[in-house]
């Protein structure tokens, strides 16, 4: 048995976290967080910075979806792994229509946002909270059997790399065009 399945089995034992992980893994949670940050940037008078971050997330999400198609690595609930997890009583239903899971776009997008926010704003308190949320969202994807840990780790790494790349673009464009 590989490490991905062992970690999934271990994490699935924490049944008391199921409702919490389901909530933080929803689009409603993501959009609520973005709404809060739109207010933050509005009051900081940095509307274009917020627009730039949203565009970066959209591009990151597109790249993640493209990689899923190229890599074609199955989610935990499909193939032999899915049969194993169903046999263990962990997996009750299939993931849905999307069979590919590498990388985790949730992890990619949350870590892209967290790293880009930190590099632009240098606010350690808010960034620490964002990183904690990002880690919990990544764990939720494994707990909910939507991704393997390796898919979340790759999504995290890509999110951090893209955050740094988009910050370099930000320094050369938006930062020069706006009054800060």
Secondary structure, DSSP 4 states (H G I P E B T S, - for coil): --HHHHHHHHHHT-GGGHHHHHHHTSHHHHHHHHHHHHHHHHHTT-HHHHHHHHHHHHHHHHHHHHHHHHH-PBPTTSHHHHHHHHHTT---S---S--B-SS-HHHHHHHHHHHHHHHHH--HHHHHHHHHHHHHHHHHHHHTTSS-HHHHHHHHHHHHHHHHHHHHHHHHTHHHHS--
